[in-house]
Amino acid sequence: MMELLPLVILIAGIFILRGYNLRIRRLEKRVQGLQNALAGRVLMADAGESVRMTEPAIAAAAGPAAAIQEPPTEAAIKEPTAAGIEEPAVAARNIPDALTDGTLTDDGPDIAAREAPQPRESLESTIGARWAVWVGGIALALGGIFMVKYSIESGLLSPGVRLVLAAIFGLILVAAGEIIRRRSAPVLGNAFQNAMIPGVLTAAGVVALFGSTYAAHGIYGFIGPAMAFVLLGLISLATLALSLHHGQALAGLGLLASMVTPALIASTAPQPWVLFGYLVLTWLATLLASRLRRWLITPSFANALLSLWPMLYVAYSEVVDFTPVTLSMLAMIGGTIFIWPGRYLAATAAKAADGMGTETAADPMQLASTGGWGAFLARPPLGMTLTASIGALAVSLHLLTYSLQSGYPIVDAMFMFAAIVAAVAAFGAGRIHAGWAAILSAVVAVVGVSGVLTNWIAGVEPKSADGIVTMQSMVLYEALGLGGIFVLVGAFFLRRFAEGEKPFAALWSLIMAATPLAIATISFINFGNWTFDWLHGLYGIGLGIVLMALAEWQHRRSSEGLNLPTNILAAGSFGAMVFALHMFAHDAAPTILLPVLGIAYVSAARLRDWPVLPWTMVAALIITMTRIAWQPTIVDPSELGTTPVFNMLLAGYGIPAALAALAAFTVRHSPSVRLRNTLQALASFLVLLTIAILVRHAMNGGVLNDTVPTLGEQSIYTLLAIGASATLMALDLSAASPVFRYGSMALGTLSVILILTLHLLGLNPFITGESTGRIPLFNLLLLGYLLPAIAYGGLALYARNRRPLPYVSMLAVAGAVMALSWATLSVRRLWQGEYIPFWNGFIQGELYSYSVVWLLIGIALLGLGARFEARSLRIASAALVFIAVVKAFLIDMANLEGFLRALSFIGLGAVLIGIGLFYQKILTRKKTTG
């Protein structure tokens, strides 16, 4: 039954060709009508009516069709020129058809838009003229393979006879395809380019020839490696030559059959070198054909299949050799770089420039990056870039995974992983359309190194401790070397493309800085010496110097201070130096030296106007504050000491604060408002933090912990906030800055919130029962209430006419409240003694004293409000007097007796009458003045 299959296919082809003749005649008539229309004659309508074209219509039709020549004369048809002898099938495939054939076209105008609409193909035509050809070709290929397999299983023929018959079968198919192509291609034209019978037969024949040759060497050993290589090379070249006459889809079919052949014809003794040599040779033949015909889909398919084989080989082989796998991936990347697509985008841009005659047309940035980063990452040929990059990188990760799980030498696996990743990175640096290759190689490098350095030792058991150290060192050298390779290939890219490829240059600058630094960080976390690490420290210093040198080199080439690659490289240099600093120092040293490093880069801004240099100080201060948050004591708590002020806290907090203030002063004339504001804010915060932490240390006996502060300690913090608010206000008045302006008001508001929640409620000795001190006046009440009241009064006076009225009123009222609280609590201390908790109750003299003090304070506030024309003080005075009135009628009337009760109401009445007389005089004076 299988022997009759080729005959059936040939008979079916004859009947199909007979059906083609009728269809071709109709097509010829339609083409003749279109030619007549373009020549200015008659355009045949679909209904069969003749419509005479007007002269403007003829001119409009001739404009976009300038590339189409006049119909050839009879003499020209009888005696074609040498240029016109080309096979019609080949000539037809040169017509741009990127949507249906997936090929690259260089012609600018869209020919498809100029063609007349074609009638939709019927289901009968699709099944009879296309599907039958496709399915028949697949059946022929599989039939030949299964015939060989059946003869092997049944033992009907000897191996040599089977191979000869398979080769003869393949040659017959190829010959039949070529005969039919020469006879049918001139008449079929372009109608069935994706279902040409000659191409199907040729593909099936190539599969048979490839399979028989591979089996002769890989399975039976009839021929040696040299002969096998020669035969496979000849078949690949023949395939290349034949595929030039057929479409891209048929070439893909032949590629798939060639790649699947080793899986269908099993071998008891697999040889990975022969296997991957065969696969690479097949892939190379496909790539060469794609280059000649400028195909994009078939080589992408080839990349995916070639990348799939290493994973299958590693998964299903008992003994694995990584070397041929690695070389196959390197061959794939190398062919993608140098053979096809090669310099795809540059060549396309050059041809576009030749067509338009402008310089801008040749700029790849304007050609493919006008849509921003989305268009940059979608540069063609995107499919080939992604399949080659993802395929090779997936294989590299698979090698590492297998090595960790199966005990394959980790040093060898790491080396091969680094080789593949470096090749993909070189692809991203050498071709301007390979942005994804650069990105993916960097990501996979970090992920792979992280996985190896985290898990490698679990699957490896050296015989001695020296073996462990040696293996560890080799793996670390390979990982760090991979990071260095990214710097080298990135420098190569900047040298070639930095001027014309600004987005890509910025991307590579980021990769050059981030990838080696990430790899070094992972290496240090897993195997570094946390006290003093020479290897990683020197690596960081070297990386920082190289990146800064590249930034200087890039700056001199571009002479632009705003050059993004230059600034990214400088920032990467700072990051590498920070990394090296942590390798050589620990405890308090990095916290102190980080701002010093930042100041060094700020000073470098005097020599180079790179915007990133001053911002490194911001990064240094943020890292410093992160370290302070991680270890607030700067050093181990046992080493801190109890000496107030002069301890490691002064250095750990004070030096960064002083350097932050110096940096803010240095950049005070910087055009970047955001930079000035950020440094000013950080400097202000660090200065306040330094003072607060020193106070905390001194008030707690040299111990820093999370205990709740006392009223005395909290009072110092409140006074600091008030003083800082005044300081920032003064700075804002001398050098206007939104940081100083809003920072001063934020600190003032924060201090008010502190007195409301802590001074008056949470830490009030009336509620907590805390001792107020033995000295009558100089005690806790003075520090906790009177001094903040005076500070608020002075701040409100200083902020008057300089800050919004609600803010000034808030400060004034806060000062009045604190003064009233001090007076009230002082009266209670006078009557109660050192401890004044509420559970001690009240005595009559104490209650009367409250009324007197409140009325006196109210009168004082009224006088101050009139003197300074402060309506908020007058309102506070009225509120205080009202409280005294309510107290007199509700409390004094019920609790006072005898002379004290009468004296309380007499004094209250006198004060109220005096206040009324005061307001009457003020109102009368205003009316007279008005």
PyMOL commands that set and color helices and strands:
alter all, ss='L'
color gray80, all
select helices_A, chain A and resi 2-38+55-62+74-78+82-84+88-93+98-101+111-114+123-154+159-188+197-218+225-243+248-264+272-293+297-316+322-338+344-356+360-362+364-368+373-377+382-406+410-430+435-459+465-497+502-527+534-558+564-584+588-604+612-630+637-640+648-666+673-699+711-734+738-762+765-768+780-799+805-832+838-840+844-868+871-895+898-929
alter helices_A, ss='H'
color red, helices_A
select strands_A, chain A and resi 42-44+50-52
alter strands_A, ss='S'
color yellow, strands_A
deselect
rebuild
show_as cartoon
